[in-house]
Amino acid sequence: MRTRVFVVPGIGLAAVLAGALTFGNLNDNLVYYLTPGEASTGRAAASDGERFRLGGLVKAGSVVPTADGVQFTVVGDSDKSAVQVEHTGAPNQLFQEGIGVIVEGEWRQTTFVSDTMIVKHDEEYRAPETEAGVEAP
């Protein structure tokens, strides 16, 4: 009976410590991004060189290859805001018009300058087809 007085609170303390270690720093590891509307609204308050992530859809007809990357417009799905993006470096292989994209960078005047790109894609694998329409092995 006497050991129960120490065991039950000890188990409770161990559970609280395990929960704090497991979930306590979860917010530090989450990465958020701003929509084009949020980024445009917060542009005046952003300091020079402040990096953040911008996410949205690549506007159809806006992709223009440049000598050191690509320029395109990101639009939000719910709001109709648009942000002009200048990405330096090779774009992701799956990058195309109409696809979801998250770019990381900073404001430079009215253009968002990016050096990191993440694209959204489906998880479905399609085997390459041969000329006769039969899947390759």
Salt bridges, closest charged atoms under 4 A:
GLU104 OE2 - ARG51 NH2 3.54
GLU104 OE1 - ARG53 NE 3.22
GLU106 OE2 - ARG108 NH2 3.93
ASP115 OD1 - ARG51 NH2 2.89
ASP122 OD2 - ARG126 NH2 3.07
GLU124 OE2 - ARG126 NE 3.72
